[in-house]
Every structure is written in structure tokens, then in C-alpha cells.
């Protein structure tokens, strides 16, 4: 039996989640949706998607990735989706279920898991961040065992107003794209921001980051910058940074690069 988990991450939360689930599955490969592709010639017994919730929805790159998948040889696989979120997942699980249904497959298992919120452009780091991180870490094994046992837990219906409001909310966030980001003189030109961006939105020019207006608002560039030189408007300068304690910078970069 073969398994594959496609993940998307900015600060490492969902890479931690994907790794722990992978440990419970047979012959499991981790592939970043950042630059990786689905092997349509391979037959899988488990196919999973692990990603964050953005604006009560899933990241655009995740939606694009699932939409482009060819699943003819794996229609009998057990499909699961897990989204890490700060509180409410909105339609982040409903949307992939609908995409897969159009491909003739069922999303067998859908679940959210509460993780440390990292959208520093909107809010301060939670004072109980370490506690929330530990609770999420403790809850992952039971979730992984449900998936390994092929538990049937399809997504329920989401009311239409929520569908509409999340679509509007996401459009508003993406409309801003990366216009609000600024780089201070503290920048040392190390290129960390370019390396961690999951959608290659940042390119170093003259040892300074340049933004290509295809931002997912994942905040990886802000959170991973070793000098806190990247900020959003005048909002984040004095806010604490957060990256997942289980994931190193090297591991996150290598995962995106080698997929």
C-alpha cells in the first residue's frame, strides 16, 4: 500500500501536522503543494491534503492544486483533508470536497485542528501560544489513527451565507495582496524570505526582497525573517513572531524545494 500527503505551509504548523499523520500511514510520501505535483501514474491507497485556513477558506494554491489533479488511477483511494486553523475553518473543508466530487471521488474524512494562529497582520500572537501548540501536538496522534483506520467522516453541509461571506472575505484579503509589506534597513539580504515563500512571490533584487503580487498572505516572510525586517504596513513592527517549534527553517525550505 502507498500513501501520499500533499501539504501547504507558511510557518510550519501544517508541515508538523502532515508529518505526524504520515507516521501512521503505510509507505507515505510528503509532497509540498508549493511546487510539487501529483503523480497521476501512481496508485495510492491514501491521498491526503493538509493545509491552513485563510479567511475561513483554503489557500488559493491548494484549491488550484486539487483542481489540477488527475485521479483516474486512484479513485478507490481513501481521501482525507485536514486544515489547521486558529478557531473556525469556514468552508476550508467544503471546497475541496466539492472539487473532488466533480472528479468522481469522495472526500472520506474531513477535520480541522486548532493550532496557533499566525496571521500577525491582523492580531497579536496569542498569550497562550505555547499551550495551544502543545494541545495541538497532543491531539494529532488520535487524529492520525482515525485516518489510518479509514474512518468515514465526510464534511457536513455549510450554509449558503457562510459560503458567500467567506468568498467575499478572501477576495478582500487577496485584493490587498502584498501592497502593505515593507522592508526596513534592518534587512541583511539573506534571502530567507525568498526561500520560505510557498508561492515564489518574493525575488531578491539588489539584496532586497521584491514582491511579485501573487501573495497568499501566509506571513512566512514576516515570521521567518531573522531580523524582523519585513513588516505589514505599520501594524507588525512590535508584534511577536511565531514559527512552529517542531519545524526548522531548513526543513521547511527543503520540503518546498524538493517537492
C-alpha positions in Angstrom: 0.0 0.0 0.0 1.1 3.5 -0.8 0.1 6.8 0.7 0.7 10.5 -0.2 0.0 13.7 1.7 0.0 17.0 -0.1 0.7 19.8 2.3 0.8 23.6 2.2 2.5 25.6 5.0 4.0 29.0 5.7 5.1 28.9 9.3 5.4 25.1 9.7 2.1 24.3 11.5 0.7 22.2 8.8 4.0 20.5 8.0 4.1 19.4 11.6 0.6 18.1 11.2 1.3 16.3 7.8 4.5 14.7 9.2 2.7 13.2 12.2 -0.2 11.9 10.1 2.3 10.4 7.7 3.9 8.4 10.5 0.7 6.5 10.9 0.2 5.6 7.2 1.8 2.9 5.1 4.7 4.0 2.8 3.8 7.6 3.0 5.4 10.4 0.9 5.1 14.0 1.8 4.8 16.5 -1.1 4.6 20.2 -0.8 1.8 21.8 -2.8 4.1 24.8 -3.1 6.0 23.4 -6.1 5.1 19.7 -6.2 2.8 17.8 -8.5 0.5 14.8 -8.1 1.9 11.6 -9.8 -1.2 10.6 -11.8 0.5 7.3 -12.8 0.8 6.1 -9.2 -1.9 4.1 -7.5 -2.4 5.2 -3.9 -4.4 3.7 -1.0 -4.4 7.0 0.9 -4.4 10.5 -0.5 -4.4 13.4 1.9 -4.4 17.2 1.9 -3.1 19.2 4.9 -3.3 23.0 4.8 -4.2 26.1 6.8 -7.4 28.0 6.8 -7.1 31.5 5.3 -10.1 33.9 5.7 -12.4 31.0 6.6 -11.3 29.4 3.3 -8.5 27.3 1.8 -5.4 28.9 0.2 -5.8 29.6 -3.5 -2.7 27.5 -4.2 -4.4 24.5 -2.5 -7.6 25.0 -4.5 -5.6 25.2 -7.7 -3.5 22.1 -6.8 -6.6 19.9 -6.1 -8.4 21.2 -9.2 -5.5 20.2 -11.4 -5.1 16.7 -10.1 -5.8 13.7 -12.4 -7.2 10.9 -10.2 -8.2 8.2 -12.7 -5.9 5.6 -11.2 -6.6 6.4 -7.6 -10.4 6.8 -7.5 -10.6 4.0 -4.9 -8.2 5.7 -2.6 -9.2 6.9 0.9 -9.2 10.7 0.6 -8.8 12.9 3.6 -8.4 16.6 4.3 -7.2 18.3 7.5 -7.0 22.0 8.0 -5.1 23.7 10.7 -6.9 26.9 11.9 -6.9 29.4 14.7 -10.6 28.7 15.5 -13.2 28.4 12.7 -12.5 26.6 9.4 -15.4 28.1 7.4 -15.5 26.4 4.0 -11.9 25.3 4.0 -13.0 21.7 4.0 -16.2 22.0 2.0 -14.5 23.5 -1.1 -12.1 20.5 -1.7 -14.9 18.1 -1.1 -16.8 19.8 -4.0 -13.8 19.8 -6.2 -13.1 16.1 -5.6 -16.8 15.3 -6.2 -16.6 16.7 -9.7 -13.7 14.3 -10.3 -15.9 11.4 -9.2 -14.3 10.8 -5.9 -15.4 11.2 -2.3 -13.6 13.1 0.5 -13.9 10.3 3.1 -12.6 12.2 6.1 -12.5 16.0 6.8 -11.4 17.5 10.1 -10.0 20.8 11.5 -7.4 21.0 14.2 -6.9 24.1 16.3 -3.4 25.4 16.0 -1.5 28.6 16.9 -2.9 31.5 14.8 -0.1 33.2 12.9 -1.8 36.0 10.9 0.3 38.7 12.5 -1.1 41.3 10.2 -4.4 41.1 12.0 -3.7 40.1 15.6 -1.1 39.7 18.2 0.4 36.3 19.0 -1.9 34.6 21.5 -0.5 34.8 25.0 -1.3 31.1 25.3 0.5 30.2 22.1 2.8 27.6 23.8 -0.3 26.0 25.5 -2.2 25.9 22.1 0.8 24.4 20.4 1.2 21.7 23.0 -2.6 20.9 22.9 -2.5 20.6 19.1 0.6 18.4 19.3 -1.1 16.1 21.8 -4.2 15.8 19.6 -2.5 14.9 16.4 -1.9 11.2 17.1 -5.5 10.4 17.7 -6.4 12.2 14.5 -3.8 10.3 12.6 -5.1 7.0 13.9 -8.6 7.8 12.7 -7.2 8.4 9.3 -5.1 5.2 9.4 -8.2 3.3 10.3 -10.0 4.8 7.3 -12.7 6.3 9.4 -15.6 7.7 7.5 -16.1 11.3 8.5 -17.3 13.4 5.5 -17.8 17.1 5.6 -21.3 18.3 6.5 -23.2 21.0 4.7 -22.2 24.6 5.2 -24.9 27.2 4.9 -25.0 29.5 1.9 -24.4 32.8 3.8 -21.2 31.4 5.1 -20.1 30.3 1.6 -20.8 33.8 0.3 -19.2 35.7 3.2 -16.0 33.6 3.1 -15.7 34.1 -0.7 -16.1 37.9 -0.1 -13.6 37.9 2.8 -11.0 36.0 0.8 -11.4 38.4 -2.2 -10.8 41.4 0.2 -7.7 39.9 1.6 -6.2 38.9 -1.7 -7.1 42.3 -3.2 -4.5 43.7 -0.9 -2.0 41.1 -2.0 1.4 42.3 -0.9 0.9 46.0 -1.2 1.2 46.5 2.5 4.6 44.8 3.0 7.6 47.0 3.7 11.3 46.2 4.3 13.3 48.1 6.9 17.0 49.0 6.9 17.5 46.0 9.3 17.4 43.7 6.2 20.7 41.9 5.6 19.8 40.5 2.2 20.0 36.9 3.5 17.2 35.7 1.2 15.3 33.8 3.8 12.0 35.4 2.8 12.5 34.3 -0.8 13.3 30.8 0.3 10.3 30.4 2.6 7.6 31.9 0.3 5.4 28.9 -0.7 4.3 30.5 -4.0 7.6 32.1 -5.1 6.2 35.6 -4.7 9.4 37.1 -3.4 12.6 37.6 -5.5 15.8 39.2 -4.2 16.8 42.2 -6.2 20.0 44.1 -5.2 19.9 42.2 -1.9 16.4 43.3 -1.1 13.1 41.4 -1.4 10.8 42.4 -4.2 7.2 41.2 -4.2 5.5 39.9 -7.3 1.9 40.5 -6.4 0.9 36.8 -6.1 0.8 36.7 -2.3 -1.1 34.1 -0.3 -0.9 36.2 2.9 0.7 33.3 4.7 3.0 35.6 6.6 6.0 33.3 6.2 8.3 36.2 5.1 7.3 38.2 8.2 7.5 35.4 10.6 10.8 33.8 9.5 12.8 36.9 8.8 15.8 36.7 11.3 15.9 40.5 11.6 12.2 41.2 11.7 12.9 43.5 8.8 9.7 42.6 6.9 6.5 44.1 8.2 2.9 44.7 7.1 2.1 48.4 7.0 2.7 49.9 10.4 1.0 47.0 12.2 3.5 44.3 12.9 6.7 46.1 13.9 6.2 45.4 17.6 4.3 42.2 17.4 5.9 38.9 18.5 6.8 36.4 15.7 5.8 32.8 15.6 7.1 29.7 13.7 6.2 26.1 14.6 8.7 24.8 17.2 8.7 21.4 15.6 9.8 22.6 12.2 13.2 24.0 11.4 13.8 26.7 8.8 16.0 24.3 6.8 13.3 21.6 6.8 10.6 23.9 5.6 12.8 25.3 2.8 13.9 21.8 1.7 10.4 20.5 1.7 9.2 23.2 -0.6 12.3 23.0 -2.8 12.4 19.2 -3.3 8.8 18.5 -3.9 
